[in-house]
Amino acid sequence: MRTALVDLDGTLTDPADGIIGGFEFALRRLGAPVPARPELTWVIGPPLRKAFPKLLPDTDDEHVEAAVAAYREYYSATGIFEASVYAGIPEALETFRSAGWRLLLCTAKPRVFAGPVLDHFGLADDFDEVYGSELDGRFDDKGELIGHILAQHRGAITEVVMIGDRGSDMTAASRNAVGGVGVTWGYGSIDELRDAGAGHLCHAPGDLYAAVDTIARG
């Protein structure tokens, strides 16, 4: 079955308020400097355990885990729904479904948060399954997550494409010999996506199906 692996943050939703708010909360909790909001947009996408060491004066595991715990305290209570669905995304997903594609969520966000986000924004019915990282750090590496997904569906996937807004989505796809479509309405720059090997760039949700179909057909 033709299958699209779809990123969440920066691809389906704009999660800036909730994610950046969580980082601000965690940094204040640990007494670390809090950069201005425009300087924190890069944290949208990477796993927490890779982002926090770049922001904390003490980067040992204990401080990083304390920051992750503080972030999740804020995010689970407040930040999880401080987001919005990009205009045109529901219609784009419906196009895939109508064409018979299987949609699998493939996100660095912990799976326990990703499912409720889809439910809250009315997108859950568009996805066959939800894949994400685990709270203990398993599958923080999106390349490992994609490999896990492909192993779970071995023999059932004939054509597969990764859709995401960050270079890490594209490099993870490439590591698994999966084509990548980089979307430019999220938080990765065009140069970032190109340098990471995106097979196609898409500039609007309404053009997403055509871009993915082109990559899938090779």
HELIX and SHEET records of a PDB file:
HELIX    1   1 ALA A   16  ARG A   29  1                                  14    
HELIX    2   2 ARG A   37  VAL A   43  5                                   7    
HELIX    3   3 LEU A   48  ALA A   51  1                                   4    
HELIX    4   4 PHE A   52  LYS A   54  5                                   3    
HELIX    5   5 ASP A   61  ALA A   77  1                                  17    
HELIX    6   6 GLY A   79  PHE A   81  5                                   3    
HELIX    7   7 ILE A   89  SER A   98  1                                  10    
HELIX    8   8 ARG A  111  HIS A  120  1                                  10    
HELIX    9   9 ALA A  124  ASP A  126  5                                   3    
HELIX   10  10 LYS A  142  GLN A  152  1                                  11    
HELIX   11  11 GLY A  167  ARG A  175  1                                   9    
HELIX   12  12 ILE A  190  ASP A  195  1                                   6    
HELIX   13  13 PRO A  205  ASP A  207  5                                   3    
HELIX   14  14 LEU A  208  ARG A  217  1                                  10    
SHEET    1   A 6 GLU A 129  SER A 133  0                                        
SHEET    2   A 6 ARG A 102  PRO A 110  1                                        
SHEET    3   A 6 ARG A   2  VAL A   6  1                                        
SHEET    4   A 6 GLU A 159  GLY A 164  1                                        
SHEET    5   A 6 GLY A 179  VAL A 183  1                                        
SHEET    6   A 6 HIS A 200  CYS A 202  1                                        
SHEET    1   B 2 THR A  13  ASP A  14  0                                        
SHEET    2   B 2 SER A  84  VAL A  85 -1                                        
END                                                                             
